[in-house]
Amino acid sequence: MIACIIEFAVRIGMEARHRELLEPLLAEVQGIPGFISKETFESRAQPGHLLTVSYWQDREAMKAWMANLDHRKTMVAGKREVFTYYKIHIAEIERAYEWVAPPPKP
């Protein structure tokens, strides 16, 4: 499994434009074979900075998304209009653990 971590900030006043550019991509990425999930949240350490974490079955799936024409066009528009900066980190997940609390006893 591959994780893509993107840290970025949106120019003041460009929040609506960011959502406008992002909305069609959120639907499109669902159709990429090997896409698992995506979550975006604000940094607690740096208010105003956003983090997106997406998970992919393998590198080929993530590369397919990076080659997607609509995604590439939106990336150009994002750099030109929306973002003040971004950093991208790609990581391979070696292990994944999960625990779920048992239901409470009646």
N, C-alpha and C positions, 0 to 999 in steps of 0.2 A: 504494500500500500504506500502511496505517495501523499505527502501533505504539502500544500502550497500556502505559505503565510505571507500576506501582503499587509504592510503597514503604510498608511497614507493619510493625507490631510486634504480637505476640500477648501477651496478658496471661499472666503466670506462672501455670502450672497449667491453662491453657486450650488447650494444644497438641492434646490429643485431641479436644476439641470443635471446634477449627478443622478438623482432618482430617475429622471426622464431617460437618460442614457442606459442606466442599469436595468430598468424594468424588462425590456425585451430580451436582454441577455439571460436573465434569470430563468425565463421560460425555455430559451434555446439550450442552455447548458444541460437541462434535464434530459435532453435527447441524445447527449453524447454517451455512447457506450463506455462504461467504466467510471462515470461520474458517480460519486457516493453522496457527498453532502457539501454544503457551504454555510458558513455562519459569519456574520459581521457584528462587531461590537466596538464600543468606545474604550480606549485605554484608561484604566483607573490611574495609572502613574502619570499619564500625559493627557489631560482633558483636551478634547479637540482632535486628537489623533485616533484614527480608526484602524482596526485590525480585521482582516478577513482570513479565515482558515477554510480551505477547501480540501477535501479528501478524494483521492482517485485510486482506482483499482491498480493501475500501473502507470509507468511513464508514457506509454503509447497513448493511453486515454488522455492524459494531461497535454501531450503534444498535439493531439487532435484538436483540443480546445484552443490551444495557442495558435494553431493554423486556421481556425475558423475565420472566414472573411468578415462576418459581422463583428466578431470580437476584436479583430485587428483594427477595423475602422473605428470602433468605439474607443480603443486604447489611444489612438491618435487624437481623437476629439477630447478625451480625458486629459491628456498631457497639454493640449493646446488651451483648453477652456476651464477645466475643473480642478485639477490637482495642484497643490503647492509642491508636493514631492511624493515619491513612493519608494519603498524597498520591498523586494521580493526574495523570499527564502524558500528553497525547495528541499524537502527532507524525506528520506525513506524511513518508514516506520518499521523498526525491527521487531517489536513486540507490541501487542495491545492487550490490555487487561480490562476487565469489567466486573463490577460487583453490584448487586442489587439487594437492598434490604428485604428480608422476608416480610410478608404481610403481618400486621399486628394480630396477636391471638385474641379471639373473641372473649 
